[in-house]
Amino acid sequence: MTSFIDSGQRFRLTDPTLAPNAASYLWNRKMMIQLSARGYAVSQYMDPEPRKYAHVPTIAAQTFMQPEQDYFPHHPGRFFYIRDNETGDLFSAPYEPVRAKLDRFSFEPGVSDIRWVIEKDGVRVELRLDLPVDDVAEIWSVRITNLTDTKKSLSFVPFFPIGYSSWMNRGGHFDAALNTIVCTSVTPYQKVEQYFKNKGLKDITFFAADRTPDYFEVAQVAFEGEGGLHNPSALQDGGHLGGGDASYENPAGIMQWDLTLGAGASEDFRFLFGPAFDKAEIAALTERYIKGALEPVRQDYDNYIRSGLGSLELHSPDEDLDHFVNYWLPRQVFYHGDTHRLTTDPQTRNYLQDGLGMIFIAPEKTRTAILKTASQQFFTGKVPDGILLRPDTELKYINQIPHTDHAVWLVIATKAYIDETGDREILEEKIAWTDSNEEATLYEHVTRALRFLAGEVDDRNLPYIAQGDWCDPMNMVGYKGKGVSGWLAEASSYAMTTWADICRTENDSETADWLAQQAGKLNDSINRYLWDGAWYARGITDDGVAFGVQADKEGRIYLNTQSWAFLAGAADDAQKASMLQAIDDQLDTPYGATMFAPAYTAMRDDVGRVTQKWPGNGENGAVYNHAAAFYAASLYHIGEKERGFSVLSKMLTRPDAQDIKTRGQLPLYVPNYYRGAYYQYPRTAGRSSNLFNTGTASWYYRLVIEQLCGLRGDGEGVIIAPQPPADWETFRFTRIFRGATFEVRVDRDAEAETPTVTVDGRQLESNRLDRIETGKRYDVLVRLPK
């Protein structure tokens, strides 16, 4: 059985083999953990850069959280063995690594915890993971119950592998004074100066319990022996852990208790797992979370999560969509906007788009993101590739590669923030530049960003792509300095039109007119050089070759250049019809619209490493949900609401077992992609990346609020223009907007010729309501023609 429970605030999966990588995640501002239903984990924390405290067993280097994470027997996890001391039978909870056939399995992730209920041979194991709000620590609660009417003799063995943490120094021991297994390492380094930087790192991983173990082991190899993790040698033949340490061996937190449980009796345990700098920090954490009361910790964390559950409550004919939109989608948006994806140098586009969703949850966070971005802008107007969140960090990884699109997101985020909050004062905020102490208003910063963008064009008036635009791995289209981006031409046109609206409200008609002129010139160039007869090309390479065109055998049609042509107003009606038909024919799949098709099967070195990815994986022709969200936005923009809703709907995993099995994930977040290459690799098409880091979440939430529900800010007022699919006869929602509460009911009316909006019993002349009063409750009835 797979279903939402607890009014949509929890999900239940009852088969550990249905979707082996299905997972949920928890976080606070310092850490994140993603746990699979079977017990595998990916966790990281800030120290001050992202680090791990449990490692894979063979790779010393720190790596990003990976899409389509493969799990294997020695992958880090949180495992609990139960041995019947009379029969010798062994099983493990949640499921790995023994993989015994269970009598009951229930994985039940909630909005603020993750829990399991496992039953086997008359023994029930209840697991629950909680996080605190402010510390890096996993709090595990375990209850073991004898369900039979006779006494049971059991051994209980939690096993938390810590893995290969360092090639320089790694080991561990049991500290009796702390009642904790303490595992130490030294972070590897080569340069002498790195030693001094590393001195403050937390090179301890600890595993603490609320009672003294009967036995323990710290060396994983001694525990596993010849039996393997599915049948550890240390637990065979009624054995007990040997009390050993780990001496330059992979350490683990392993403890053992012998339990005698009468009929119906239970035993409760609490464990703490995480990193620490020294034993004093371990002592402080165990005092707080092992010896201290747990319920206040749980309540504080629940309050933290619920503070980010957004400003919309939807009640529609699609109950599964309601659960996702009311709890899980804003939760995902909140994770992005409150933690900045647990990095110290987020990509500028990610930082601003994550802020885009936060305008509906904590708009002050969006305000901060906009101003911080402007403060790191260059005097020329150039927007940097990444934003430094700490003074002691630096741009790393992809942020060292020149991309050309970041100004677009500064415009979009600022306009959306003002529309939602009405905070026009932000435009007058004075901010210096990263390379000049001269101050300018935010209004001037954004305008200058667009002037810079307008100047970075070739003689066709198409913008240079450098080593990538929104698509990071499209890194070889313009590395010689000549290639251009069709998508960026459209996105720039859209951004200029968008900012022109702001300029007009600021009574700056000169700038507004200039922007409108520039947008028109871009659209002219888009149609002159990029229209391929049926759709728009993705770009033109350094060698003058247009790609994403009908002549291409692979990468023939790209979704983004069609979507943003709609947004930019570049296409006429005939072109729109042609593009929509081409998308339907070549890009649409049961799992959503692919980023392009057909996927590349070999390197194309005038396009870049995007073509080296496995066909249908990631940016190489996957159902890349961020791009699909852009497509949905463009469809609503041109009045194609049925298509728009269809795109949104296909992006969701549904709670029925077959969809979960096919996609391999639970309906608790929208992933960054589902596998594409639908016609090339049909067996794997639709498989989820299970990666919840994605700018899709913000765009999706915004589209539900402003387009599907249709209540969006407009200067001093609000536009009320719902766009439900045709088969919704009625729906309702509650929306918090500028401190006021809107209770909205939308009905289809056979007698209505045009949409009407009634507010507090008074029918409006239009669909706009002026001067919203903070604290007021508005009763709204919208009638739509059938």
C-alpha positions, 0 to 999 in steps of 0.5 A: 500500500502506498498512500498519504496519511495524517491528512497528507502530512505523512506518507506510507510505503509498505514494500521496501522493494517497490522503489528501492531508492525511495527516500525522504529528507530532513534538514536544518540550517547547518545540515541535511540528511536524505534517508532511503526507505531501506536505511541508506543515508546521504548526509552533510553539514557545514563546517564551514564548507559542506562536509560529511560525517559518514563516508563511503568506504573507498573514496576519500574526496568529498563529493556533491550529493549525487543524482540517481544515488546508487546504494551498495552494501557498504554505503553509509546507512543507519541499521539496526540488527535484531537476533533471536537468541533462541533460534539464531534468526537475524533480521535488520531494520529498516530493511538493509543489510540483511534484507530478511522477508518481513512480516510488516514494513512501513516507511512513514516520512512526515513533514518534520520526522522520518519513522518506520514500523518493522515487524518480524517473527513477533518482534516490532521495531519502531524507528524515528529520526529527529533533528534539532533546530540548531545543532548538527546531530541525528536523534534516533529513537528506537522501541523494540516490542515483543508482540507474542504471548511468550518471553523473548530473548533478543540481541539488539545491535545498532550499526552506524558505519562511518566509513573511509574518512581519511587516508592520513589518519582514521580510527575509533574507540569506545569512551566509557566516560562519555558512553560514546563510540568516538571515531577520529580522523585527520582531514587530508591536506597537501599544502602547509597553509591548509593545515592551519585552515583545517585546525578548526574542523570537526574531525570526530564522528561520534555515536552515543547511546542513552544506556551503557552497552553490554558489548561494543565494536568499533572496527567494521571489519571485525564486525563483518568478518567473513559473513558480510553485513547481511550475516556478520560474523560477530553475530553468528552462533549467538556471538557478542561484539568483541570490544575492539577498537579501530586502528587505521581501519574503517570505524563504525558505531556498533553496540549490543544489548541482550534483552529479555522481553516478556509478553507485550513488553517493550524497551526504548533506546535513544541514540545520537550520531553526528560530528564534533570538534572535541569530547567537550562538544560531544558531552554538551550534545549528549547532555542536551539530546540524550539526557534532556527531554526529547519532546521539546526538541521535537516541538521546536523542530516541528515549529521550524518546519511549519514556519516554512509551509507557505501562504497557500492552502488548496482544496481541489478535486485533485487531493494528491495535488492538494497534499503536495502543494499544501505541505511538501512543495513549500517544505522543499521551497523552504529548504532551498531558500533557508539553507541556500542548498548548504553551500557557501557560494551558491550559483547566482541563478540558484540563489535568486531563483530559490529566493523566488519561492521564498517570497511566498514564505519569508519574503525578507529572505528574498529581499536579503538575497536580492540586495546581497547579489547586487552588492557583489555585482561589478561596477560594469553591471556584470552579475557574478557567477556565484554569491559569497555568503561568508567573507572567508569563502571563495567561488568554487567548482562551476562558479569558476566557469563563466556563464552569461545568464545571471542578470536575467534572474536578478530582474525576475526575482526583484520584479516578483518580490515587488509584485508580491510585497509591494515593497517598492522602497527596496529600489531605493536601497543604496548598495556599493559594488564588489569592485567599487565603493561608489554606491547606487540604488538597487534600481540602478544596479538592475538597470546597469545589469541589463545595460551590460547584458545588452552590450555583450552581443555579436554583430547579429545582436545575439548574446554571447554564451561564453562557457554556458548559460542556464545550461551549465554543461553547454560549455563548448558552444562559445568557449572561443568567444564567438558562440551565441545563445538563443535561449539567452536572447529570449531570456534577455528580451523577457527580462528587459520587457519585465524591467521596463514595467518597473521603470514606467512605475518609477516614471523613468520613461527614457529607460523603459523605452530603451529597454522596450527597443532593445527587447524588440531588437532582440526579438527581431534577431531571434526570428531572423537568425534562430527560427528554423521553420518549425521551431527556434534553434538553441544557439549558434556555435563558435564556428557559425553552426546553428544547433537545435534545428531540424537538420540535427539528428540528435539534439534536434529540438530544445524545450527552453528556446520554445518556452522563452520565445513564448515568454519574450513575445517573439513568436507570432500565432503561426509560429506558436502553433508550430512550436506547440505541435513540435513539442507535443510530437517530439518532447512530450512523454508520460513523465513530462516534457524532455529538455531536448530530443533526441538525446545525444549518444556521443560527444559533440565538441561544439556543444559541450559536455552535456552531450557526454552525459548518458542519453536521457540523464541530467541535461542530456534529454531528461525530463529536466523539471526546471526546464519543464517549469519554464515551459509551464510558465510560458504556457500560462503566459500565452493562455494555454492553461490546459497544457500548463496544468498538464505539464505541472501534473506530469512533474509529480510522482503520484501515490499509486504503487505503479507510478512510484515503482516506475519513477522510483521515488515518493511524492514528497518532492519534485526531483531535478529530473526524471530520465528522458530518452523516452524512445531511445531508452524506454526501460529507464524512462521516467526514473527519478534522480531522487535529487531534491535540490532544484530550482523547479520547486520555486517556479512550481510553487509560484505557478500554482499560486499566481497562475493556477489559483491566479491570485497575484500582486499588481502594484498596490492591488491584487489580480484575481484570475484563477486558471483551473483545468476544464474538468475542475467544476469547483475548488477553493483556496486560502491565500495569505497576501500582504498580511491579509487572508483571502478565502477564495471559491472558484465555481464553473457557472453555465450561465456566466459568459465571462469570469466575474469576481465578487469580494465580500458580496460586491462584484468587482468591475474587473478582476483587480482589487485595490488597496489591500488592508493588512489583517483583513479577511476577504471572502472571494467568489469567482465564477467562470464560464463552463 
